[in-house]
């Protein structure tokens, strides 16, 4: 339980008699932590050293008067703190009180002092301070809980996105790792392009859903070895619109981006892609990034219908498609990334991610 008598009281008054009188009144009332100064210039140091629970402040003092001292106190405590200031004055004019209240005085004690009134006013202000500190502590605890819950929800959202991506990918990739590798590679490319940390993170989370529409493609078509005939290819191309339809209507930014990627990651820079035939920068940036990441990963990993290419072969093909299939700027960012790091570590990275949530 809060012990009000343990509160730290700071007296600022240039008259020794007033200071001594207040100290006697307070000690007789049971207060123990009493500090005082007759030099108003010392207030800044005392606020730090004492960290008072209440300040008894004389209005009229040489050097800095009470209102000037009060401004320093409010600057020190800030807007969110409650440090009560009890103004000591023999000036009973309404002008003096108005000036004090405007400056942030919480209450007044008029000279000469009435012992009972002194203790009652101090007790009331200290109780208010205690309630304020309790409320502040509760707010801090609530903020911590909200932050923790937000982090938990964000982690759940990431895992759900990854699981959705893997659900589609298991149809033609039993390891389920392609979607994760595409996500991480897309994030690395986005970072190389100078996108913000938030944009990079969102692309990394949204990219694994690029082929979610494969859920709507039958196995005999999806797993067919060799090339598709024209009719089969048209059916296969529909996975982009199926994916967009699955993800349509979400209010979450990451799922809105995932919808864009699902629909447009097979568009080509020269306009020869599908499903719409968008060209150049009309293709959303996130879809252009994922298009290259998906292409590289698909070439360099074995599927039921194809052998894996060597990384240098895949890179050579990407360079060949610069300005045709791929945005030249994204190709340049990818090439710099390829020179700077071994992209095979993506396989190790996704294994770590999978192990984190099964």
NUVOKOL-678016 format. One record per residue (C-alpha): residue number from 1; residue in three letters; x, y, z. Coordinates in steps of 0.25 Angstrom, whole numbers, padded with zeros to 4 digits. Layout:
nr, rest, x, y, z
NUM, ALA, X, Y, Z;
...
This chain:
nr, rest, x, y, z
1, UNK, 0000, 0000, 0000;
2, UNK, 0005, 0014, -0003;
3, UNK, 0011, 0021, 0009;
4, UNK, 0008, 0036, 0007;
5, UNK, 0017, 0040, 0018;
6, UNK, 0029, 0035, 0010;
7, UNK, 0027, 0045, -0001;
8, UNK, 0039, 0054, -0005;
9, UNK, 0035, 0068, -0002;
10, UNK, 0044, 0080, -0008;
11, UNK, 0042, 0094, -0002;
12, UNK, 0047, 0106, -0010;
13, UNK, 0047, 0119, -0003;
14, UNK, 0057, 0130, -0001;
15, UNK, 0052, 0133, 0014;
16, UNK, 0059, 0124, 0024;
17, UNK, 0047, 0126, 0034;
18, UNK, 0037, 0121, 0024;
19, UNK, 0046, 0109, 0021;
20, UNK, 0048, 0105, 0035;
21, UNK, 0033, 0107, 0038;
22, UNK, 0029, 0098, 0027;
23, UNK, 0039, 0087, 0031;
24, UNK, 0034, 0087, 0045;
25, UNK, 0019, 0086, 0041;
26, UNK, 0023, 0075, 0031;
27, UNK, 0031, 0067, 0041;
28, UNK, 0020, 0068, 0052;
29, UNK, 0011, 0062, 0042;
30, UNK, 0020, 0050, 0040;
31, UNK, 0027, 0054, 0027;
32, UNK, 0041, 0049, 0027;
33, UNK, 0047, 0052, 0013;
34, UNK, 0048, 0067, 0013;
35, UNK, 0058, 0075, 0004;
36, UNK, 0059, 0090, 0003;
37, UNK, 0067, 0102, -0003;
38, UNK, 0066, 0117, -0002;
39, UNK, 0074, 0118, -0016;
40, UNK, 0064, 0117, -0027;
41, UNK, 0076, 0115, -0037;
42, UNK, 0078, 0101, -0031;
43, UNK, 0064, 0096, -0036;
44, UNK, 0069, 0088, -0048;
45, UNK, 0080, 0080, -0040;
46, UNK, 0070, 0077, -0029;
47, UNK, 0059, 0072, -0038;
48, UNK, 0069, 0062, -0043;
49, UNK, 0076, 0059, -0029;
50, UNK, 0063, 0058, -0021;
51, UNK, 0053, 0054, -0031;
52, UNK, 0042, 0060, -0023;
53, UNK, 0027, 0056, -0022;
54, UNK, 0023, 0070, -0019;
55, UNK, 0029, 0084, -0019;
56, UNK, 0025, 0095, -0010;
57, UNK, 0029, 0108, -0017;
58, UNK, 0030, 0122, -0013;
59, UNK, 0024, 0132, -0023;
60, UNK, 0033, 0145, -0020;
61, UNK, 0048, 0142, -0020;
62, UNK, 0060, 0149, -0024;
63, UNK, 0067, 0144, -0037;
64, UNK, 0057, 0134, -0043;
65, UNK, 0043, 0137, -0037;
66, UNK, 0033, 0125, -0035;
67, UNK, 0027, 0126, -0049;
68, UNK, 0041, 0125, -0056;
69, UNK, 0044, 0113, -0047;
70, UNK, 0031, 0107, -0050;
71, UNK, 0034, 0107, -0065;
72, UNK, 0047, 0100, -0062;
73, UNK, 0040, 0089, -0054;
74, UNK, 0029, 0087, -0065;
75, UNK, 0040, 0086, -0076;
76, UNK, 0047, 0076, -0067;
77, UNK, 0035, 0067, -0064;
78, UNK, 0029, 0068, -0078;
79, UNK, 0014, 0068, -0082;
80, UNK, 0012, 0053, -0078;
81, UNK, 0016, 0054, -0064;
82, UNK, 0009, 0059, -0052;
83, UNK, 0018, 0067, -0042;
84, UNK, 0009, 0075, -0033;
85, UNK, 0014, 0089, -0030;
86, UNK, 0008, 0097, -0018;
87, UNK, 0010, 0111, -0019;
88, UNK, 0014, 0119, -0006;
89, UNK, 0009, 0134, -0006;
90, UNK, 0004, 0145, 0002;
91, UNK, -0001, 0152, -0011;
92, UNK, -0016, 0149, -0011;
93, UNK, -0019, 0157, -0024;
94, UNK, -0027, 0150, -0035;
95, UNK, -0016, 0154, -0045;
96, UNK, -0006, 0147, -0037;
97, UNK, -0014, 0134, -0036;
98, UNK, -0018, 0135, -0051;
99, UNK, -0003, 0136, -0055;
100, UNK, 0000, 0124, -0046;
101, UNK, -0011, 0115, -0051;
102, UNK, -0007, 0119, -0066;
103, UNK, 0007, 0115, -0063;
104, UNK, 0003, 0101, -0057;
105, UNK, 0001, 0103, -0042;
106, UNK, -0007, 0092, -0036;
107, UNK, -0011, 0099, -0023;
108, UNK, -0008, 0111, -0014;
109, UNK, -0004, 0113, 0000;
110, UNK, -0006, 0127, 0006;
111, UNK, 0003, 0133, 0016;
112, UNK, 0003, 0133, 0028;
113, UNK, 0001, 0118, 0028;
114, UNK, -0010, 0110, 0035;
115, UNK, -0004, 0097, 0039;
116, UNK, -0017, 0088, 0036;
117, UNK, -0018, 0094, 0023;
118, UNK, -0004, 0092, 0019;
119, UNK, -0005, 0077, 0022;
120, UNK, -0019, 0075, 0015;
121, UNK, -0014, 0082, 0002;
122, UNK, -0001, 0074, 0002;
123, UNK, -0008, 0061, 0005;
124, UNK, -0019, 0064, -0006;
125, UNK, -0008, 0067, -0017;
126, UNK, 0000, 0055, -0013;
127, UNK, -0012, 0045, -0014;
128, UNK, -0014, 0051, -0028;
129, UNK, 0000, 0049, -0032;
130, UNK, -0001, 0034, -0026;
131, UNK, -0013, 0032, -0035;
132, UNK, -0007, 0038, -0047;
133, UNK, 0005, 0029, -0045;
134, UNK, -0004, 0017, -0044;
135, UNK, -0011, 0020, -0056;
136, UNK, 0002, 0022, -0064;
137, UNK, 0007, 0009, -0059;
138, UNK, -0006, 0002, -0064;
139, UNK, -0005, 0009, -0077;
140, UNK, 0010, 0004, -0079;
141, UNK, 0006, -0010, -0075;
142, UNK, -0006, -0009, -0085;
143, UNK, 0004, -0004, -0096;
144, UNK, 0013, -0015, -0094;
145, UNK, 0002, -0025, -0095;
146, UNK, -0003, -0019, -0107;
147, UNK, 0011, -0019, -0113;
148, UNK, 0012, -0034, -0110;
149, UNK, -0001, -0037, -0115;
150, UNK, 0002, -0030, -0128;
151, UNK, 0015, -0037, -0130;
152, UNK, 0008, -0050, -0128;
153, UNK, -0003, -0047, -0138;
154, UNK, 0008, -0042, -0148;
155, UNK, 0016, -0056, -0146;
156, UNK, 0003, -0063, -0148;
157, UNK, 0000, -0055, -0161;
158, UNK, 0014, -0059, -0166;
159, UNK, 0012, -0073, -0163;
160, UNK, -0002, -0074, -0169;
161, UNK, 0003, -0067, -0182;
162, UNK, 0015, -0077, -0183;
163, UNK, 0005, -0089, -0180;
164, UNK, -0004, -0084, -0191;
165, UNK, 0007, -0083, -0201;
166, UNK, 0012, -0097, -0198;
167, UNK, -0002, -0103, -0199;
168, UNK, -0002, -0099, -0214;
169, UNK, 0013, -0102, -0216;
170, UNK, 0011, -0117, -0211;
171, UNK, 0004, -0120, -0223;
172, UNK, 0017, -0120, -0231;
173, UNK, 0028, -0118, -0221;
174, UNK, 0027, -0128, -0210;
175, UNK, 0037, -0121, -0202;
176, UNK, 0029, -0108, -0201;
177, UNK, 0041, -0100, -0201;
178, UNK, 0040, -0092, -0214;
179, UNK, 0030, -0082, -0209;
180, UNK, 0039, -0079, -0197;
181, UNK, 0051, -0077, -0206;
182, UNK, 0044, -0068, -0215;
183, UNK, 0039, -0060, -0204;
184, UNK, 0053, -0058, -0198;
185, UNK, 0059, -0056, -0212;
186, UNK, 0049, -0045, -0215;
187, UNK, 0052, -0038, -0202;
188, UNK, 0067, -0038, -0205;
189, UNK, 0064, -0032, -0219;
190, UNK, 0054, -0022, -0213;
191, UNK, 0065, -0018, -0203;
192, UNK, 0075, -0017, -0214;
193, UNK, 0065, -0007, -0222;
194, UNK, 0065, 0002, -0210;
195, UNK, 0051, -0001, -0205;
196, UNK, 0048, 0002, -0190;
197, UNK, 0049, -0008, -0179;
198, UNK, 0034, -0009, -0178;
199, UNK, 0033, -0011, -0193;
200, UNK, 0043, -0021, -0194;
201, UNK, 0037, -0029, -0182;
202, UNK, 0023, -0028, -0189;
203, UNK, 0028, -0034, -0202;
204, UNK, 0035, -0045, -0195;
205, UNK, 0022, -0049, -0188;
206, UNK, 0013, -0047, -0200;
207, UNK, 0022, -0054, -0211;
208, UNK, 0020, -0068, -0206;
209, UNK, 0005, -0067, -0210;
210, UNK, 0009, -0064, -0225;
211, UNK, 0004, -0078, -0229;
212, UNK, -0007, -0080, -0220;
213, UNK, -0016, -0081, -0232;
214, UNK, -0010, -0095, -0235;
215, UNK, -0020, -0100, -0225;
216, UNK, -0030, -0099, -0237;
217, UNK, -0022, -0106, -0247;
218, UNK, -0024, -0122, -0249;
219, UNK, -0012, -0131, -0246;
220, UNK, -0012, -0137, -0260;
221, UNK, -0009, -0123, -0265;
222, UNK, 0000, -0118, -0254;
223, UNK, 0009, -0130, -0253;
224, UNK, 0009, -0133, -0268;
225, UNK, 0024, -0135, -0273;
226, UNK, 0028, -0127, -0285;
227, UNK, 0022, -0116, -0292;
228, UNK, 0007, -0112, -0292;
229, UNK, -0001, -0112, -0305;
230, UNK, -0008, -0098, -0307;
231, UNK, -0021, -0102, -0301;
232, UNK, -0014, -0107, -0288;
233, UNK, -0005, -0095, -0287;
234, UNK, -0018, -0086, -0287;
235, UNK, -0023, -0094, -0276;
236, UNK, -0010, -0093, -0268;
237, UNK, -0010, -0078, -0270;
238, UNK, -0023, -0077, -0263;
239, UNK, -0016, -0080, -0249;
240, UNK, -0012, -0065, -0249;
241, UNK, -0027, -0061, -0249;
242, UNK, -0031, -0072, -0240;
243, UNK, -0020, -0068, -0230;
244, UNK, -0025, -0053, -0231;
245, UNK, -0039, -0058, -0229;
246, UNK, -0036, -0066, -0216;
247, UNK, -0029, -0054, -0210;
248, UNK, -0039, -0043, -0214;
249, UNK, -0046, -0035, -0204;
250, UNK, -0036, -0035, -0193;
251, UNK, -0034, -0022, -0185;
252, UNK, -0020, -0026, -0181;
253, UNK, -0009, -0019, -0189;
254, UNK, 0000, -0031, -0190;
255, UNK, -0012, -0040, -0196;
256, UNK, -0015, -0028, -0205;
257, UNK, -0001, -0029, -0210;
258, UNK, -0001, -0044, -0211;
259, UNK, -0013, -0043, -0220;
260, UNK, -0006, -0033, -0229;
261, UNK, 0006, -0043, -0230;
262, UNK, -0002, -0055, -0232;
263, UNK, -0009, -0048, -0244;
264, UNK, 0003, -0041, -0250;
265, UNK, 0015, -0049, -0248;
266, UNK, 0015, -0055, -0262;
267, UNK, 0014, -0042, -0269;
268, UNK, 0026, -0038, -0277;
269, UNK, 0033, -0025, -0278;
270, UNK, 0031, -0025, -0294;
271, UNK, 0016, -0028, -0292;
272, UNK, 0016, -0042, -0297;
273, UNK, 0012, -0048, -0283;
274, UNK, -0001, -0052, -0278;
275, UNK, -0012, -0051, -0273;
276, UNK, -0014, -0037, -0278;
277, UNK, -0002, -0034, -0286;
278, UNK, 0003, -0022, -0277;
279, UNK, 0016, -0015, -0282;
280, UNK, 0027, -0008, -0275;
281, UNK, 0024, 0000, -0262;
282, UNK, 0009, -0003, -0264;
283, UNK, 0013, -0016, -0258;
284, UNK, 0013, -0014, -0242;
285, UNK, 0027, -0014, -0237;
286, UNK, 0025, -0025, -0227;
287, UNK, 0020, -0034, -0238;
288, UNK, 0032, -0031, -0247;
289, UNK, 0041, -0034, -0235;
290, UNK, 0034, -0048, -0232;
291, UNK, 0034, -0051, -0247;
292, UNK, 0050, -0051, -0247;
293, UNK, 0051, -0058, -0233;
294, UNK, 0041, -0069, -0238;
295, UNK, 0048, -0071, -0251;
296, UNK, 0062, -0073, -0245;
297, UNK, 0057, -0082, -0234;
298, UNK, 0049, -0091, -0244;
299, UNK, 0061, -0092, -0253;
300, UNK, 0071, -0096, -0242;
301, UNK, 0062, -0107, -0235;
302, UNK, 0057, -0120, -0240;
303, UNK, 0042, -0122, -0243;
304, UNK, 0035, -0135, -0248;
305, UNK, 0035, -0130, -0262;
306, UNK, 0049, -0124, -0263;
307, UNK, 0064, -0125, -0258;
308, UNK, 0071, -0114, -0250;
309, UNK, 0079, -0103, -0257;
310, UNK, 0093, -0099, -0252;
311, UNK, 0092, -0085, -0246;
312, UNK, 0101, -0079, -0256;
313, UNK, 0092, -0084, -0267;
314, UNK, 0080, -0078, -0261;
315, UNK, 0087, -0065, -0259;
316, UNK, 0091, -0065, -0274;
317, UNK, 0077, -0067, -0278;
318, UNK, 0072, -0056, -0269;
319, UNK, 0082, -0047, -0275;
320, UNK, 0077, -0051, -0289;
321, UNK, 0063, -0048, -0285;
322, UNK, 0067, -0034, -0280;
323, UNK, 0057, -0024, -0286;
324, UNK, 0048, -0035, -0291;
325, UNK, 0043, -0043, -0280;
326, UNK, 0049, -0035, -0269;
327, UNK, 0050, -0021, -0264;
328, UNK, 0065, -0017, -0267;
329, UNK, 0066, -0010, -0254;
330, UNK, 0062, -0022, -0246;
331, UNK, 0072, -0031, -0254;
332, UNK, 0083, -0022, -0251;
333, UNK, 0079, -0022, -0236;
334, UNK, 0079, -0038, -0237;
335, UNK, 0092, -0038, -0244;
336, UNK, 0099, -0030, -0233;
337, UNK, 0092, -0039, -0222;
338, UNK, 0097, -0051, -0230;
339, UNK, 0111, -0046, -0230;
340, UNK, 0111, -0042, -0215;
341, UNK, 0105, -0055, -0209;
342, UNK, 0103, -0070, -0211;
343, UNK, 0089, -0071, -0214;
344, UNK, 0089, -0086, -0210;
345, UNK, 0088, -0081, -0196;
346, UNK, 0073, -0079, -0198;
347, UNK, 0071, -0094, -0197;
348, UNK, 0078, -0094, -0183;
349, UNK, 0069, -0081, -0180;
350, UNK, 0056, -0088, -0183;
351, UNK, 0059, -0100, -0175;
352, UNK, 0062, -0091, -0163;
353, UNK, 0048, -0085, -0166;
354, UNK, 0041, -0098, -0167;
355, UNK, 0047, -0103, -0154;
356, UNK, 0042, -0091, -0147;
357, UNK, 0027, -0095, -0149;
358, UNK, 0027, -0109, -0154;
